[in-house]
Amino acid sequence: MTTSPKVPRPKPGGHVADRLHLPMRPLWGCGICRAEWPCESARAALLIEYRDNLVALRVYLSALMAEVDAQLSQVNRPSDLCRRFLSWVG
């Protein structure tokens, strides 16, 4: 089981840009902008949160990538998961 990173929740009625870009399972699209997750906003937030420990970010994303692979294979949606989950991390 993986845990999501601890990030503050936006206040109700906040601007769309203030909302967290979290994945919608099982298709793993962003719940806000509908792009493949992690979308650009999610990537930026993750890089800020893990700025002092990119190794931990890679471990977290690798665990999520395994979950995504299992879920996307059930709905028959191929995707370049390495590009989505790991190639953008510094």
Secondary structure, 3 states (H helix, E strand, C coil): CCCCCCCCCCCCCCCHHHCCCCEECCCCEECCCCCECCCHHHHHHHHHHCCCCHHHHHHHHHHHHHHHHHHHHHCCCCCCHHHHHCCCCC
